[in-house]
């Protein structure tokens, strides 16, 4: 294992409000490109996970002309304890959404587009079809653009996964989010084994596919639990891993058990690389799509055929 550094689990009982460390303070979102992208999303009636999930990197990413588009509306059918996306009964699936997303990607001249969605447990197969159509529409309008999808677990429906894979995204991402012990409170409706099976099946069905997953830290996990997850993902051929600090969206969400320091994230990166990942992005403000455009080239050793950009 890399180094002798140990992560100490801190048990906060009773809960004490912790000041946000200096390394977690992101710049306020300003700038011409930021406002242009925000207006474009409004004009095309699109949702971005950057806004819906209150991402701290929205200013940096949007001013670089990159954003993560969120399909299938902005209301999720699950009630995960960490997520800021609204929960409830979603609206009807919008079959024109793929065309509008592709239009935004084309207007922004993106070289790497990231597309995710809310959970639509009311209709997993239609949700998968929307992903597939979005990939095809982006390729039609922007043939040189790489497409990364961050998909839900589709409740384990292999047919849904096959539908997405047949559209041949450049990267297939599915976040593990946390350690198995915390799934019940962190990922309502999800199953750790199901997420692992999805990532493993994706590699079996499409061996050349770049697969990716992400974890949050600071929810009460231990160092040994994180190492077990790294091992589980590495054994299933996952190419890229992102590790970031959990930030509480509101008082209605899970509390932060502890803040990890930058040197701890460096330790986690080295430990994860020893499990076989081709690329690990680890830092306090790292999110699934953070620097996503830089991940694919570093994973080319696994035989990925990425669009030139």
N, C-alpha and C positions, 0 to 999 in steps of 0.2 A: 504494500500500500504506500502511496506517495507521502513521504515525510512522516513525522511523528506527531503532527498536529491533531488535536482532539477537539471535537465539537461537544461542548457541555450543554446538556439540556437544562433549561431553567424553568422551574415550576413556579408560576406566579399565582399564588393563592393567599389572600383574595386578589382579584384582578386589579392591577395597578396601571394607570395610564402612563405609557412611556412616550417621551418626546421623540420625534422622528429624527434619526441621525442625519448629520450633514450630507452624507453620501446618498441619501434618498431624495434629495431636493432637486427636482427636474425644473428646467426653464419653462416659464409660462409660454403657451402657444401663441406666437405672433408671427407676422410676416405676410408678404403678398401671396406666396405659394400656399400657405396655410388657409388663408381666406378664399383663395380661388378653389381649392379642393373642397372646402366646406360648402361653398355655393354650388359647385358642380354636383355634389351628393344630394343637395336639396332639390336642385332642378330636375334631377333624374329619379327622384324619390327613392334613393338608396340609403341603406343603413351601413354604418361602419362600426366594427367592434371597438375601434379606437375610442369612439365617443360613448357607445353603449356600455362598455366595460370600464370606462374611466381610466384608460391606459395612461401612465405617467409619461410615456414617450411620444405622445401625440404631436407635440410641437416639433421635435427633432425629425420624426418620420415624415410628417406632412410637408415640412419645408424641404425635404429631400424628394418630394413627389411620390412617396409611397404610402399606401394605406391598405388596411385589411377590410375587404368588403364582407358584410354579413348577409347571407341569404336567408330566405324563408321568414322574413319579417323581423320584428324586434321584441317578440314575446316568446319566452321559453316555456316548454311544458314541464320542466323540472325545477326543483327548488334547491339548488346547490347552495351550501352555506357560505361560499366565498365570492359568489359571482354577482356583479352589479346589474346584469341584464334583467329587465323586467320579467316577472313570472306570471303565468295565467293561461287563459284560453286564447290561442293564437288565431289570427284571421285566416281566411282561405289562402291557399298557396297561389302565388302570383306567377303564372307561367311566362310572363313577359320580363321578369326580373333578370334572367340570364342575358338577354339582349341589352338591357340597360347597363348592367355591370360591364359588359364587353365594350359598350360605347364609352363609358368612363375610362376604362383602361386605355382605350385607343386615344382619347382626347388628352390623357395625361402622358402618353407616350411611354408607358411603363415597360421596363425590360423584365421585371419579375412581379407578377401579380399574386397576391395572397387572398384566398377566398375561404371563408368559414361560414358557420350557420348557428342558429339556435338549435336546440333539440326539438324535433317534431315527432314525438312518440305517437302522435295521432295518425301519422302517415309516413313511416320511414322510407318506403319504396319511392314515393313521389319526391321526398326530400333528396334521395340519392339521384333521381332523374334530373332534378334541378341542378345539382352539382355537375353532373355529366354535361348537361346542355350549356352551362356556364363555361366549362372548359372548352367546349367546341366553338362557342360563339367568340370567346376571346381569341382562339387560334384563327378563326375566320377573319377577324378584323385586325389582329396583331400577330401575324404568324411567327415573329421572332421573339415573342414574349414568353418567358417561362411561367408556368402556372403551378402554384402551390396550393393545395387544399388542406384545410384543417377540419377534419370531419368528426361528427359525433359517433357513438358506438352503434347506432342504428338498432339498438336492443339485440345485437348479436345476429342480425339478419344477413347471412352471407350473400344473398341475392343483391342486397343493397350495396355491399362492398364491391361485388363484381361489376355492378353498373358503373360505379365511379372509376374503377380501374380500367374498364374498357375504353373510357374516354382519354386514358393515358396522361394523367397529370405528371409533371416533372418531379414533384415531391408530394408524398402522402403523409400528412401529419395527423396524429391522434394523441391528445395529451393524457398522460397517466395522472397528472395533477398532484397526487400525494401518495403516502404509503398505505398498504392494505388496512392496517389497524384503524385509520382515520376515515376510511371511505364512507361509512354510514353517516357521519356528520358533515363531511366535506362535499361528497359527491352523491347527492340524493338520486336514487334510481340507477346508479352506475354500479359496476362490479369490476374489481381489480382483474380477476381472471378473464373476464370478457374483453377488457381492453388489451391485455396481453395476447389473447387469442386473435383479436382483430389484426394487430401488428404482425403477428406470426403468419396469419393466413394471407395477408397482403404480400409478404415476401414469397410465399409458396405459389400464389397465383401469378405474381409478376416479379420474378427474381431480380430484374434489373431496376425495379422501382426504388427510388430513394425514400426511405421511411424515416420518420421523425417523431419525437415525443417531447413532452415538457413536464417539468415539476415545479411546484411552489414549495418554499421552505418557510418556516416560522409559524407553523400551525400546531406544533407539539410533537413532531416526529423526532426520532433519535438518529444519531449518526449511523448506527448499525442498520437501522431500518432503511435509510437512504442507500446504503451500500448494497443491500439486498435488492432494492428496486433497480439500481444500476446494473447489477448482475442479471436480473430477470430480463431487462430490456436488451442488454448486450447479447444474451444467449439467443434472442429472437431476431438477431440481425439488424436491429435498429441502427441507422447510420448517424443520425444527428440528435443531440439532446440539448434542451434549453433548461436552465435552472435559474429561478428568480425569487425574490422576496415577496411573500404574500403581504398585500396591503389591504387593510380593512376598508371596504367602500363606505360603510355606514355603521351606526350602532346596532342595526338590525342584522348584521353579518357576524361571522365568527371572529372572536378577538384574536389579536396577534399574540402568540405565546412568547416570541422573542424576535429580535432583529439580528440577522447575521451580518458580520463585518466583512468588508471586501476581501480580507485575507482568507476568510473561511470559504468564500466563493471560489477563490483560487485553488484552495485545497480540494473542494468538491470537483472542480474541473479536472484536476490531475487524477483524482480517484476514478472519475467516470471514464477518462481516456484509457485507463488500464483495463476497463471492461470491454474495450473493442470499438468504441464509437469512432467514427471518422472525424467528427467535429463536435465540440461541446462549447456552447455559449453560456457562461455562468457569471452572474453579477446581480447586484441589488435591484436594478431596474430592468433586467432582462425579462422579456415576455416572448410568447411563442413566435411572433413574427419579427422580433427585433433583429435587425441586420439580416433578415431572411435572404435577401439577394446575394449575400456573401457566402451562404452555406453550401449551395450546390456545387460551385467549382471545387471546393475543398473535399467534396465527396465523390469526385469524378473517378477516383480509383476503384469504385465498386462497379464500374461499367455503365454509368449513367449516360444516356444520350440527351444532353441538355441543349436547348436552343441557343445558338450563339447570341451574345448580347454585348 
